[in-house]
């Protein structure tokens, strides 16, 4: 038995929702069901801030080495270090998933590679889902990709978005620039 996948291109580009952001989360998902926007599991409020020493140290602003220090100042955040900006050019997205803080790095793939992100939704086939043909409608587009890490920015070596950028560069080198 084979399944055919078709992408509907009948929709006009003006009807699509713009500004879609693709979020790469550091989680293993066993269930891919819908999470409502009113859910307690995903706080969609994203704060964009500069990378400060407090953000870099962890969820409570205290580094592991400071927590393990013996003495009366052990585990105390030094107030003068609270808002030391590490790199003024780096903007960090801060979001929360199930109470855990996520720090994200934003990539604009449209600006650098002239690509867009498309979001598709499975369309009802009208016969109760027993068809061998799956039809998808394009429902949104965007140009931003945000890669998150648990309580720290994703490591450059293992960052999925960075690997995607490298793959796009390799693809452009092989197939030529598609501008």
LINSULPE-V966920 format. One record per residue. N is the residue number from 1. RES is the residue in three letters. PHI is phi in whole degrees, -180 to 180 (999 if undefined). PSI is psi in degrees with one decimal (none if undefined). Layout:
# LINSULPE-V966920
N|RES|PHI|PSI + N|RES|PHI|PSI
This chain:
# LINSULPE-V966920
1|UNK|999|131.2 + 2|UNK|-120|151.2 + 3|UNK|-116|133.1 + 4|UNK|-103|134.7 + 5|UNK|-110|126.7 + 6|UNK|-122|138.2 + 7|UNK|-107|120.0 + 8|UNK|-74|127.6 + 9|UNK|-113|14.0 + 10|UNK|-73|-25.7 + 11|UNK|-68|135.7 + 12|UNK|-74|147.8 + 13|UNK|-64|-25.2 + 14|UNK|-69|-21.6 + 15|UNK|-85|-7.8 + 16|UNK|-80|149.6 + 17|UNK|-81|124.6 + 18|UNK|-89|165.4 + 19|UNK|83|20.4 + 20|UNK|-71|133.7 + 21|UNK|-115|128.6 + 22|UNK|-87|124.0 + 23|UNK|-108|125.1 + 24|UNK|-101|111.7 + 25|UNK|-102|146.1 + 26|UNK|-86|61.7 + 27|UNK|-135|158.5 + 28|UNK|-103|122.6 + 29|UNK|-107|122.1 + 30|UNK|-93|-25.6 + 31|UNK|-125|129.0 + 32|UNK|-109|32.6 + 33|UNK|-73|173.5 + 34|UNK|-74|135.6 + 35|UNK|-110|115.3 + 36|UNK|-68|155.3 + 37|UNK|-68|-18.2 + 38|UNK|-92|10.2 + 39|UNK|-72|149.1 + 40|UNK|-79|-10.4 + 41|UNK|-81|-28.3 + 42|UNK|-130|115.6 + 43|UNK|-93|106.2 + 44|UNK|-79|-2.6 + 45|UNK|-72|118.3 + 46|UNK|-113|128.2 + 47|UNK|-106|125.8 + 48|UNK|-103|121.1 + 49|UNK|-140|173.6 + 50|UNK|-86|152.1 + 51|UNK|-73|111.3 + 52|UNK|-108|167.8 + 53|UNK|-62|-36.5 + 54|UNK|-65|-43.9 + 55|UNK|-63|-38.8 + 56|UNK|-69|-27.0 + 57|UNK|-80|-20.8 + 58|UNK|133|-177.5 + 59|UNK|-62|-30.7 + 60|UNK|-105|6.3 + 61|UNK|80|10.0 + 62|UNK|-120|126.4 + 63|UNK|-72|161.4 + 64|UNK|-62|-39.1 + 65|UNK|-67|-33.8 + 66|UNK|-69|-34.3 + 67|UNK|-68|-32.1 + 68|UNK|-91|1.2 + 69|UNK|-74|131.8 + 70|UNK|-77|154.1 + 71|UNK|118|177.9 + 72|UNK|-75|-22.7 + 73|UNK|-90|8.4 + 74|UNK|-64|129.7 + 75|UNK|72|18.1 + 76|UNK|-106|128.5 + 77|UNK|-76|126.9 + 78|UNK|-77|119.1 + 79|UNK|-59|-31.9 + 80|UNK|-72|-21.1 + 81|UNK|-90|-5.1 + 82|UNK|-61|-38.1 + 83|UNK|-124|36.5 + 84|UNK|-77|120.0 + 85|UNK|-81|124.8 + 86|UNK|-78|-53.0 + 87|UNK|-139|109.6 + 88|UNK|-64|-21.5 + 89|UNK|-78|-27.6 + 90|UNK|-78|121.3 + 91|UNK|-100|137.5 + 92|UNK|-118|130.9 + 93|UNK|-90|130.0 + 94|UNK|-114|122.4 + 95|UNK|-137|169.5 + 96|UNK|-130|131.9 + 97|UNK|-127|114.9 + 98|UNK|52|41.8 + 99|UNK|83|-6.3 + 100|UNK|-96|134.4 + 101|UNK|-79|135.4 + 102|UNK|-119|134.1 + 103|UNK|-110|131.6 + 104|UNK|-127|150.9 + 105|UNK|-110|131.5 + 106|UNK|-97|138.3 + 107|UNK|-123|136.3 + 108|UNK|-108|98.5 + 109|UNK|-80|-20.3 + 110|UNK|-70|-44.1 + 111|UNK|-65|-42.6 + 112|UNK|-88|-38.6 + 113|UNK|-119|-3.3 + 114|UNK|60|40.9 + 115|UNK|-115|159.2 + 116|UNK|-125|156.4 + 117|UNK|-98|131.4 + 118|UNK|-114|141.6 + 119|UNK|-113|128.9 + 120|UNK|-118|150.7 + 121|UNK|-130|137.2 + 122|UNK|-66|134.1 + 123|UNK|-97|141.1 + 124|UNK|-65|129.2 + 125|UNK|-84|-5.2 + 126|UNK|84|-5.0 + 127|UNK|-125|31.0 + 128|UNK|77|21.0 + 129|UNK|78|15.9 + 130|UNK|-96|1.8 + 131|UNK|-74|152.1 + 132|UNK|-84|-2.8 + 133|UNK|-109|122.5 + 134|UNK|-102|129.0 + 135|UNK|-115|132.8 + 136|UNK|-122|137.5 + 137|UNK|-102|140.2 + 138|UNK|-80|120.5 + 139|UNK|-114|-8.2 + 140|UNK|-165|164.9 + 141|UNK|-148|155.6 + 142|UNK|-164|178.3 + 143|UNK|-133|5.5 + 144|UNK|-112|144.1 + 145|UNK|-131|127.6 + 146|UNK|-120|124.0 + 147|UNK|-106|124.3 + 148|UNK|-107|153.7 + 149|UNK|-130|154.7 + 150|UNK|-71|111.3 + 151|UNK|59|12.5 + 152|UNK|-160|161.2 + 153|UNK|-69|148.1 + 154|UNK|-61|142.7 + 155|UNK|-65|132.9 + 156|UNK|-58|-37.8 + 157|UNK|-68|-31.8 + 158|UNK|-113|9.6 + 159|UNK|-72|123.8 + 160|UNK|-62|-38.9 + 161|UNK|-67|-37.2 + 162|UNK|-66|-39.5 + 163|UNK|-64|-37.5 + 164|UNK|-64|-41.4 + 165|UNK|-60|-43.6 + 166|UNK|-64|-39.2 + 167|UNK|-65|-40.8 + 168|UNK|-65|-39.8 + 169|UNK|-63|-42.5 + 170|UNK|-65|-42.5 + 171|UNK|-61|-43.7 + 172|UNK|-66|-35.4 + 173|UNK|-67|-38.7 + 174|UNK|-75|-47.7 + 175|UNK|-97|-3.5 + 176|UNK|84|157.8 + 177|UNK|-69|130.9 + 178|UNK|-95|29.9 + 179|UNK|-83|none
